[in-house]
Amino acid sequence: MYSQGLIGTDSRSEETPEFLEAFQKRIDADEKIEPNDPMPEGYRKTLVRQIGQHAHSEIVGMLPEGNWITRAPSLRRKAALLAKVQDEGGHGLYLYSAAETLGVSRKQMTEELLSGKAKFSSIFSYPTLSWADIGAIGWLVDGAAIMNQIPLCRCSYGPYARAMIRVCKEESFHQRQGFEIMTVLAQGSDEQKEMAQDALNRFWWPALMMFGPHDSESSNGDQSMAWKIKRFTNDELRQKFVDATVPQAEYLGLTLPDPDLKYNEETGSYDFGAIDWDEFWRTVKGGGVMTRERLAARNKAWDEGEWVRDAALAHAAKRKARKEAAQHAAE
């Protein structure tokens, strides 16, 4: 996506009732909205916020797993984890490009992340204490991400929908990779199985929180559904995730840390216990266990990489000047 030329534009239009009605008709007809199409300001802002948070989460999400690259138990595991972390960085850059088509610059989005104004997924405010956590992240966190992101392949905004096709393919591989790690541990020694169970105990509830607040407390959910930015509500996606994951845990021989979990014959789904929403909101608002450390790491990387950005800009300016001089000489 070559989106830099769209930075500073936002496709604003006079939002008359007729315009809003015509826009909604396009949405209802499942037409894709493209960068140069007129769009309501609320639609644009919603996408900037959602895509920006998604991109930030991919970038910050490199940190918990990157912490284990040098400590992975084998060369094969090191290489696979390194490739996964590289994928996540690529997802972030890909999504920043999608957001740039809406008129916001990558620099602005990055500065909002570094200042704490923009948020990233609450799951990345939790520490990775053991190698089993890498398996749990792949299995649960990437599994929850896939449940969220596959419907985004049908998002009404074209650049976001197209970006998600590749992202989902790679996330599906990451999920299988994590499940394979958990399988090896669960079928290993008693100590290894205990390690896998401990990781599951710590990441299960934060994974459920990844889908966001209850539908009744989601202030933007209804409008995002009407605009077909989202295709399912938070609670619908959370339920689908639980229903898909319970059989996987049974296969592994691990116990989900929820005494209220039970199969509901009437609904054909699993009922599950209450989520600690106080912990969720505390984490979202910046009070997570590792939130400050994650932001400090991103700020450090940004500051230390300034010379690279400056060099790249200087090189680009030099090439532009040479090109212009050559054009003038030819004239």
URURTA-V418508 format. One record per residue. OMEGA is omega as a letter, one per 40 degrees, with the letter a starting at -180 (none if undefined). Layout:
OMEGA  OMEGA
This chain:
i  a  a  a  a  a  a  i  i  i  i  i  i  a  i  i  i  i  a  i  i  i  a  i  i  i  a  i  a  i  i  i  a  a  a  i  i  a  i  i  i  i  a  a  i  i  i  a  a  a  i  i  i  i  i  a  i  a  i  i  i  a  a  a  i  i  a  a  a  a  i  a  i  i  i  i  i  a  a  a  i  i  i  i  i  i  a  i  i  i  i  a  i  a  i  i  i  i  i  i  i  i  i  a  i  i  i  i  a  i  i  i  a  a  a  i  i  a  i  a  a  a  a  i  i  a  i  a  a  i  i  i  i  i  a  i  i  a  a  a  i  i  i  i  i  i  i  a  i  i  i  i  i  i  a  a  a  a  i  a  a  i  a  a  i  a  a  i  a  i  i  i  i  a  i  i  i  i  i  i  i  i  i  a  a  a  a  a  i  i  i  i  i  i  i  i  i  i  i  i  a  a  a  a  i  i  i  i  a  a  i  a  i  a  a  a  a  a  a  a  a  a  i  i  a  i  a  i  i  i  i  i  i  a  i  a  i  i  i  i  i  a  i  a  a  i  i  i  i  i  a  a  i  a  i  a  a  a  a  a  i  a  a  a  a  a  a  i  i  i  a  a  a  i  i  a  i  i  i  a  i  i  a  a  i  a  i  a  a  a  a  a  i  a  i  i  i  i  i  i  i  a  a  i  a  a  i  i  i  i  i  i  i  i  i  i  i  i  i  i  i  i  i  i  i  i  i  a  i  i  none
